[in-house]
């Protein structure tokens, strides 16, 4: 018979380790009720939390305590929008909210009319030492405020439209338009063509195929422009390009993409390289190449080669501080060196590397109360939801989930919010006689845990929870 943990029986103190786990910063003073939230945004957030996932949008509804970062990050986004470039490293433990943080920052960038791309670094799918693959993933996951991934084609079409508008505004007639657009194309991509002349060539080939009504060739050429391999030879010949994109050409294509984005009305490009710590698990030769590629990217960003680029990487403390990560390459370690010996309250959000503040019991309860109030806005009986799932019950559930994970509060938010929404709030909303204090007992199954959560659950000891209190299907 599955063992269960009774939430109400864990209402007393749960022993917690003193070490703080970096995670999403949220309010530490209780619930902050969202105002004027659309039904669509609310549904997107609640549905994602019910699945135990980070919402793709609406993160501002959850990030109620990120004010310490907002000023510095907004200033950096504004600098990028004015033609600058920024590199940022985000530091946090596994499951600590790095993805949440970068998506929250990406939403802020998108509101400034940035294009956004989130890339998961992995040895097999997106090895960092192969920048042509990183560029391909970037174009596949490129999104704007108007278009979902991949937004590459809408962006390129908007760019040609802008060139035509500029040519007409300069006095070109309809007959002169193709020639004037070509002149503008050459002028706008002059710097790019010094490093990657095939970028401009492919754009010409794409436009020519569209003019001829050859949609298949146009799509193939655009795929090649996006870094896709194995494009039909006939399409490449038609556009006047050869082979596939390589490691060195990828940086030139990124430069070209930034130019196209700027001229088509976007203020910049926000790119996230998520889970860079996976480099620690690859072969030593591939790891060394990837670390050097990262060093090269940082240097190129700081040199001003990529105006309009805000590049973010995420990683664990072990990656930044360990000999299998950043410290393995001295020049990279120098570029990312940041002082974290002082009180976290005085961390510098303008530094090249930032760490996420740690969750504690109080802030976890505050997050839960915020989600409860957000949920109640669309509930059948909002007042019943707030009354039955009051702050005291939210605190009991937070203690129970934290205890099930060995007191590691910093890793608890994902599972806590999943249980709160899917197991408690949904039932309170649908069943008039459901009382979680009487009818609900917290069960944590191995199958619903991430690897990190599973490892912590397996080592539960002492306090109000023990290994026997958790349902682990081993």
Rosetta blueprint (number, residue, H / E / L):
1 X L
2 X L
3 X L
4 X L
5 X E
6 X L
7 X L
8 X H
9 X H
10 X H
11 X L
12 X L
13 X L
14 X L
15 X L
16 X L
17 X L
18 X L
19 X L
20 X L
21 X L
22 X E
23 X L
24 X L
25 X L
26 X L
27 X L
28 X L
29 X L
30 X L
31 X L
32 X L
33 X L
34 X L
35 X L
36 X L
37 X L
38 X L
39 X H
40 X H
41 X H
42 X H
43 X H
44 X H
45 X H
46 X H
47 X H
48 X H
49 X H
50 X H
51 X H
52 X L
53 X L
54 X L
55 X L
56 X L
57 X L
58 X L
59 X H
60 X H
61 X H
62 X L
63 X L
64 X L
65 X L
66 X L
67 X H
68 X H
69 X H
70 X H
71 X H
72 X H
73 X H
74 X H
75 X H
76 X H
77 X H
78 X H
79 X H
80 X H
81 X H
82 X L
83 X L
84 X L
85 X L
86 X E
87 X E
88 X E
89 X E
90 X E
91 X E
92 X L
93 X L
94 X L
95 X L
96 X L
97 X L
98 X H
99 X H
100 X H
101 X H
102 X H
103 X H
104 X H
105 X H
106 X H
107 X H
108 X H
109 X H
110 X H
111 X H
112 X L
113 X L
114 X E
115 X E
116 X E
117 X E
118 X E
119 X E
120 X E
121 X L
122 X E
123 X L
124 X L
125 X L
126 X E
127 X L
128 X L
129 X L
130 X L
131 X H
132 X H
133 X H
134 X H
135 X H
136 X H
137 X H
138 X H
139 X H
140 X H
141 X L
142 X L
143 X E
144 X L
145 X L
146 X L
147 X L
148 X L
149 X L
150 X L
151 X L
152 X H
153 X H
154 X H
155 X H
156 X H
157 X H
158 X H
159 X H
160 X H
161 X H
162 X H
163 X H
164 X H
165 X H
166 X H
167 X H
168 X H
169 X H
170 X L
171 X L
172 X L
173 X L
174 X L
175 X L
176 X L
177 X H
178 X H
179 X H
180 X H
181 X H
182 X H
183 X H
184 X H
185 X H
186 X H
187 X H
188 X H
189 X L
190 X H
191 X H
192 X H
193 X H
194 X H
195 X H
196 X L
197 X H
198 X H
199 X H
200 X H
201 X H
202 X H
203 X H
204 X H
205 X H
206 X H
207 X H
208 X H
209 X H
210 X H
211 X H
212 X L
213 X L
214 X L
215 X H
216 X H
217 X H
218 X H
219 X H
220 X H
221 X H
222 X H
223 X H
224 X H
225 X H
226 X L
227 X L
228 X L
229 X L
230 X L
231 X L
232 X L
233 X H
234 X H
235 X H
236 X H
237 X H
238 X H
239 X H
240 X L
241 X L
242 X L
243 X L
244 X L
245 X L
246 X L
247 X H
248 X H
249 X H
250 X H
251 X H
252 X H
253 X H
254 X H
255 X H
256 X H
257 X H
258 X H
259 X H
260 X H
261 X H
262 X H
263 X H
264 X L
265 X L
266 X L
267 X L
268 X E
269 X E
270 X E
271 X E
272 X E
273 X E
274 X E
275 X L
276 X H
277 X H
278 X H
279 X H
280 X H
281 X H
282 X L
283 X L
284 X H
285 X H
286 X H
287 X H
288 X H
289 X H
290 X H
291 X H
292 X H
293 X H
294 X H
295 X H
296 X H
297 X H
298 X H
299 X H
300 X H
301 X H
302 X H
303 X H
304 X L
305 X L
306 X L
307 X L
308 X L
309 X E
310 X E
311 X E
312 X E
313 X E
314 X E
315 X E
316 X L
317 X H
318 X H
319 X H
320 X H
321 X H
322 X L
323 X L
324 X L
325 X L
326 X H
327 X H
328 X H
329 X L
330 X H
331 X H
332 X H
333 X H
334 X H
335 X H
336 X H
337 X L
338 X L
339 X L
340 X L
341 X L
342 X L
343 X L
344 X H
345 X H
346 X H
347 X L
348 X L
349 X L
350 X L
351 X L
352 X L
353 X E
354 X E
355 X E
356 X L
357 X L
358 X E
359 X L
360 X L
361 X H
362 X H
363 X H
364 X H
365 X H
366 X H
367 X H
368 X H
369 X H
370 X H
371 X H
372 X H
373 X H
374 X H
375 X H
376 X H
377 X L
378 X L
379 X L
380 X L
381 X L
382 X H
383 X H
384 X H
385 X H
386 X H
387 X H
388 X H
389 X L
390 X L
391 X H
392 X H
393 X H
394 X H
395 X H
396 X H
397 X H
398 X H
399 X H
400 X H
401 X H
402 X H
403 X H
404 X H
405 X L
406 X L
407 X L
408 X L
409 X H
410 X H
411 X H
412 X L
413 X H
414 X H
415 X H
416 X H
417 X H
418 X H
419 X H
420 X H
421 X H
422 X H
423 X H
424 X H
425 X H
426 X H
427 X H
428 X H
429 X H
430 X H
431 X L
432 X L
433 X L
434 X L
435 X L
436 X H
437 X H
438 X H
439 X H
440 X L
441 X L
442 X E
443 X L
444 X L
445 X L
446 X H
447 X H
448 X H
449 X L
450 X L
451 X H
452 X H
453 X H
454 X H
455 X H
456 X H
457 X H
458 X H
459 X L
460 X L
461 X L
462 X L
463 X L
464 X L
465 X L
466 X L
467 X H
468 X H
469 X H
470 X L
471 X L
472 X L
473 X L
474 X L
